[in-house]
Amino acid sequence: MGTLDLDARREEAEGEPKRVKLGGVTYDLPPEFPLRAGEHLANAEMSAAVALLFGEDNATDVMQLLSAKDIDAIAEELYGMAGGEGATVVRPTPVNRAQRRATAAQNGRRTPQRSTR
């Protein structure tokens, strides 16, 4: 069995950044979807995902303009990720809410509690 050379594969696939126009500004996104961004999306940590995709310097401005549908469109159209059922933007569940609370508590932050009504 041969060795899968991910470095060589990335060099071949590495191309131009993905471009998104939002609010009259064109942003360069990474050529490949960062795995960490997907993890942030799965945990409903939108600010962190946006910072990875759009860059830390742009995150605050982009968060003012971006919608969940925009994130889905970026994942589907630019990165070829499937949408629909189980789309990129994962809605909060009791499990990932608990994970967010635990992470926030470790970082000394509080997260809002959702009503169970």
N, C-alpha and C positions, 0 to 999 in steps of 0.2 A: 504494500500500500504506500502510495506516495505521500508527500507532504503538501498540505494545502497552504500555499504561500499567500497569506492575507496581505502582506506588504506589497507584493507584486500586483495583486488584484486591485488594491486601492490605488496604486500608481496608474493603472490602466483606467480605472473608473473615475479617478480624480479629474475633474474637469472644471468648468466654470461654476462659480457659485450659483445657487438657485436665486432668482430675483423675485421680489414681491413689491408691488407698489401699493402703498397705504397712506392715505391722508396727503397725497401729492408728493410723497417721498419714496424713492426706490431703495429698498434694503437688500443687501447680499446675505443670503443664508448659506449654511454649509452645504457642500455638494452632496453629502450623504446625511441622512437623518440620524442625529446623535441618539444612541441608546439611552443615555441619561435623560434626554428630553422626553422620551417615551415613558420612562419610569416616573418622571415628574407629572406627566399628564395622567397616568394611571392613578396617581395619588392625589389628583386634583390640585396640584401645586403649579398653577398656571404661571405665576410670576417667574418661577424658576425655569420652567420650560421656555417661556418667551425670552428670557435672558440668554439661554443657551442658543436659541435659534437666531435671534435678532441682535445679540450682543448686549452686554451689561449696560453700556452707555445709552442704548436705545430703548431698553426694556420699559422704563416708566412711560415714555411717550407712546410706545406701541400698545401698552396695556390699556391706555385711554381709548384707543380706537378699535382694537381687535375684539372679535366676537368668537364664540365657540364654533360657529359655522365657518368662520375664517380659518380657524385651526384645522378643522376637518378638511377644508378645501386645500390647505397647504399640504397636509399629510397625503391626501389622495392624489392631487394633481401634480405636485412637484416631486413627491417621493414615492408615488405608486403604492401607497398603503391602502388597504381595503377599508371602506367605511361601512355605513349601514349598521346592522346589529353589532354591538360591541365596537362602536366607532372609536376613533382615536381619543376623543375627549370622553374619558370614562366618568360617568356620573358618580357622585359620592355614594358609597355604600357603608353600612355599619363597620365593615372591616377596615376600609381605607380611612374612614373618619377616625377610628381608634388609632390607626397608625400615625395619622397626622397629629392627633393630640399628644401621643407619646413622643414624637419627634419634637413638637413644639415645647413640650414640658422639659425635655432634655436641653433645649436651647433657651429656656427661661421665658418662653412666650405662652400666652393663653390663646386657645382657639375657641371660637364661639360654639356653644352647644346647640344642637338642633333639637327643636321641639319634637316630642314623640307623639303628639296628637295627630 
